[in-house]
Amino acid sequence: MRVINFALTNHLYAARFDDSIIILDSINDKYLSLIDSAADFFQVILDNSFEQKNDSYVIVHNENHQTDVESLNYWINHFITHNFITKTTSERGRGIASLPLQSGGLVDYKWDHKPSWQPFAKTSKIQIIKMLFTLAKVHRLLNKKGIQGILDEIKKYTTTKLHQPTDQEIQKLSETIDAATLLYPKKTYCLAWAATFVIEALKRQWRCNLAIGIQTNPFYAHAWAESSGSVIHDDPQIAQVLSIILKEPFI
């Protein structure tokens, strides 16, 4: 018997929030929400292994006798046709991220309203100028290639020889990026700030990730940098109440 598994296609990321599944297309830089039976079957397809019999897929070791085989095959073919999923030889594909640790999400959250921004007081002009170049590059990548452009840039600096930065090092880099964003002619949103931090951190061989969290009702997406599971220069609650849809390079 040949066992078939399904995984998200390489440019897609997914996370469940409440009864919905949000899909992030990193190439087209778009979010899509699956609800009701579409969300339920999407979860089933990524969580199970299948045996293909003629033109039909059957769940291997299916203990849920209420599974509608006809509907299941409809959704499998639908998601394949729309390039949401792909067959994989691995036992477990890249599936759906976990639910938020706490319910409720965020309401009227302003990530850049920090009470004590004094980035110029402790940052050298030379470092600010250097950071402006990185920030400008991040903005260009986002404009031309979207999130995928940022992910490709992050991969350039990903290595196995990484170490944990000190709190002082993290604070200094954060202040430098803050200063650069205040001087940059266009508004810097959370994704550009976090991407700039992660790229600069990886250049320094720091252990660091770019994370994106999502919620529904209302829809909201937020990006941040983190190191060893700790949120950097942002409210720690975001990692608790948002569903993590992307974490790269996941180190």
TALIN-V840833 format. One record per helix or strand. SS is the DSSP state (a for helix, b for strand). FROM is the first residue (numbers start at 1). TO is the last residue. If there is no record, write none. Layout:
BEGIN
SS/FROM/TO, SS/FROM/TO
END
This chain:
BEGIN
b/3/8, b/12/17, b/20/25, b/30/34, a/36/47, b/49/53, b/56/59, a/69/81, b/85/88, b/96/97, a/125/156, b/163/163, a/167/183, a/190/203, b/206/206, b/209/215, b/220/227, b/230/232, a/238/241, b/243/248
END
